[in-house]
Amino acid sequence: EMRLGRLVELDRVRLSGLDPAGQRLALTNLLDKGAGGSAQSVRLCLDGTQCLSKRIRLPLATEENLGEVLGFEMDRHTPFKAEQVYFDHRIVKRDAAQGLIDIELTLAPKPAVDALIARIEALGGRVASAVCADDLQKPAPHPDLLRQTPKARSADSPARNLNLALAVVFVLMSAVAVAIPI
């Protein structure tokens, strides 16, 4: 639940070990705790067997485009290509004297995460973010594996609303241009 711009944990639900009816009931009860039942998004916490975390040292100059750099370097530092995983990072240390930054890269295979997201959506939830449970024990900010993906974007985002408004204006102006002869 969001309170004063911060994500607040209401409760945790472990879906493994429950039958489908029990999973739906557990998720419904969790969602009902948030904002009188109106909060429909959850944070997916992946256990340590579903995630890979690795510390990487990169030049300080890469900080400006760190997400892109990590995407290009993914197969050098992990057994995966960037398109095979959801990933995020956090800067652990900056060493200006040596011109280096230490990054903690966290990633999870897309098929496994997508299957869990589909399972939660089938139960009536919406996954807003995905984190590795091991990262929650570390200082914030916690890497959100869905930060760079369309699933993490809200359907009511300002950019989406602006694009929709511009599309409506374009259609109206096109209709006016056709209707009024030159």
FENPE-V705767 format. One record per backbone hydrogen bond with DSSP energy under -1.0 kcal/mol. CO is the residue of the C=O (numbers start at 1). NH is the residue of the N-H. If there is no record, write none. Layout:
co:nh
CO:NH
CO:NH
//
This chain:
co:nh
1:8
3:6
6:3
15:18
19:23
20:24
21:25
22:26
23:27
24:28
25:29
26:30
27:31
28:32
34:37
34:39
35:38
40:126
42:128
42:129
44:131
46:133
47:50
52:107
54:105
56:103
58:101
59:62
60:63
63:66
65:69
66:70
67:71
68:72
69:73
73:76
73:77
74:78
81:84
82:85
84:110
86:108
88:106
90:104
93:102
95:99
95:100
99:60
100:95
101:58
102:92
102:93
103:56
104:90
105:54
106:88
107:52
108:86
109:113
110:114
111:115
112:116
113:117
114:118
115:119
116:120
117:121
118:122
120:125
121:124
126:42
129:44
130:145
131:46
132:135
134:137
135:138
144:147
146:149
149:152
150:153
154:157
157:161
158:162
159:163
160:164
161:165
162:166
163:167
164:168
165:169
166:170
167:171
168:172
169:173
170:174
171:175
172:176
173:177
174:178
175:179
176:180
//
